[in-house]
Amino acid sequence: MKIRTFRKTRGKYCARLRYIDEDGKKHELLRTGESKSGAKTKLAQLETELMEKDRRDWRLVRLRFRQLAEYAIKRVLPTGYLR
C-alpha cells in the first residue's frame, strides 16, 4: 500500500511517500522541492527509487534460493534422505 502526498512547509513543498513493506513495517520517504511541480517530480522519483529497490531485493532472493538449492544438491541428496 502506497500513499502519495505533497504539502507546503516552511516555504518549500515536501513530497511524501508512505508504504508498508513485506514485513509489515511502515516507512516514509520525504524529499523537498522549490515549487509544486518540483515536488511532483520528486514524488515520481521516489516511486521509481522504490520500484528499483524492490527489483534489487528480488534478485537477492533468487540468489539466496540458488545457494540453498546448491547446498541441498551437494549435502542432502547424496545421503539419500529425500529419496
N, C-alpha and C positions, 0 to 999 in steps of 0.2 A: 504494500500500500504506500503510495507516494502522495504527499500534499505539497503543492507548489504555491508559493505566495511571494509577493514583494510589497514592501511598505517603506515609507519615508521616516527616517530617524536621524536627528542631528544634521539635517540639511542634505543628507545623502540617501539614496534609495538602496534598500537592502533586499537581495534575493535570498529566499529561504526554501530549502528543500528538506522536508521531513520524510523519513522512511523507516520501515521495520525490516531488519534483516532476517535471515533464515532461522537464527537462534531466538527470535522474538524480541531482540533488543531494539530500542528506539534510538535513532540517530538524527542529527540535524546538521546540515551544511549551510553555511552563510557566506555570501560574497557581496561586496558593496559596489555600486556604480554611481556615476555622477548624475545620470538622468534616468527617467523611467524606462526609456528604450535600452539604455545601458544595463539596467537591472534585468530586463527581459533577456538580453543576450547572455548575461551571466547565469541566469536560470537555465537557459538551454545548454550552456557549457557544463553546468553542474550535472544535468541529466546525462549528457554524453560521458562525463567522467565516471558516473555511477554505472552506466551500462558497460564501459570498458573494464571497470574493476570487476564487475560480475563475470565478464568473459575470462579474465585472468584467473579468477577463483575456480572456474570450471576446468581450465587447463590443469590447475594444480590437483583437482580432484581426480582427473583422469590419470595423472602421473602417479598419484598415490595408489590408485586401483591397479595400475600396471605393475607397480612394485609389489603389491600384495599378491597378485596373480603369479609373478615370477617366484616369489617366496613359496607359494603353495605348490607350484610345479617342482621346485627343487627339493623341498623338505617333506611335504605331506604325501604327495603321490608316490614317491619311491618306497615309502613304508607300507603301502597297501591299505592305509587307513580309510580311504574314500572308495575303495573298490568293493 
